[in-house]
Amino acid sequence: MTPAARDDGTTPFRATLGRSVALFSAFRREQSDPAFFYGTLARDTVAQLRSYTPLDGRLVVDVGGGPGYFADELRSAGARCLCVDSDAREMTLHGREADAYGVRGSALDLPLRTGSVDVCFSSNVLEHVPDRVRMADEMVRVTRPGGLVYLSYTLWLSPWGGHETSPWHYLGGRYAAERFARRNGRRPKNDFGRSMYAAYAGEMLRWARGRPDVEAVDVRPRYLPTWAKPVVRVPLLREVVTWNLLLVLRKR
């Protein structure tokens, strides 16, 4: 499953070791400089997305788009982008104004017609919903035949599976959340069982294989080099090493 060349005729997107190092370096600034981190991630992600499908003039829905960093880059690439997020506060994080083309709605019941979008996109949202299969089903539903689903999420058993409560999530999600609360005097934003759940690779790989209306274009560790792709085929090991699983699916 090799991505096609980018639609603008420039060099195809390449997942190199240098890119991985740059992304993980940027990640260290998530808290201190969120605009830098999310801007860097958004540019990288849109470049990756364009290796699978043209974006110019396409209607893209960003599920769980929050403050709109991805929407900005998608529009810069020529896409028409609609953000859907269930939390109005998320839409104004980091001092940003709410997206003029953002709507409130649940990822479990997207406020969109069946087959109405060219690309259904979601980055690091699936681990924050209690019913991951239902969210994925909704993303497929709203995508037109021939359109693309880009679904990426953090795996629970990865080093960052507990988000800000990591690495204590390895001793249990509730323990990690309680430990964070005791040490910081507040609940974590990513609170296990409330706003974060245990998401596994195996669950969504089985889901994708079980849907006759989608075909896999690519399945890979999102942030790792191309040579790391085979790890996705190794049960258990993939849950730890993959870190963030990317499913790119085309609707039949």
Phi, psi and omega in degrees: 000087182258126180299149176284167177295154180296150186289344181270004175080005180272185183301132179301152177298136180231126178269091184258169176295322178300320177298316180300316179298317180296319180294315181290331174293317178296325181301329180295343180258013183303315183281319184280329182215072185298328180297320178294311184296307185291329175295317178298314181296319181296317179297317179296317184294318180292323175299319178294315181299322181291345176283347180255333186202146172296148179245337184301118179081354182281148175269117182243131172254129179260103183279120184076036188292345176053231185284001168090019179297318179292321179300320178302313182289324178297319179290325176297332179274003176098001181281155167264117191241134175241126177265138173236124179214142182276347187240113181298329180295323179297330183287346181238024177296154174060029176076011181275150175281147179298140181299130180297336179252027177262146177229149176275133179183158182273141174293342179272352179206071187299133182279055184222151178289152175299132177066033187258351184236154179280321181224128173252118192240138173208128180240115173058047177241327188303325181287356181254008178244147183284343182231091186291322179296319180296319177298314180297320176301318180295321179297319177293318182304315186279350181276137180287156173303131185090348179280176188241142171248124177245109186233118183229138181205158181276132181277139186299322183272005176283165180303332180254018183300328179269006183054233185290349176268000179292150000269013186289348177296340177294342176263006179122136183296318181290321176300315182297319180293318179293321178298316178299316181298318180296320185279336186244353178072018178202158177287148176293150176301317179265086191260113186304131180086350179240307181232008177208142185224166181279109180252133183240155178292315184304321182301312185278334173294319176295319178302312182297318179295332183274358180257114180287349184266007176226152172236144181282123173272320178201144173223119188200162168290121189299318188263351187266162179296161181303323182294350178271357183305321183302339182298335181296338182271000184253106180306150181070302179303320181296332182293333182263313189279325184301324179072296181225118184268133176246125171247123175245116188235142174251131180281130182288000000 
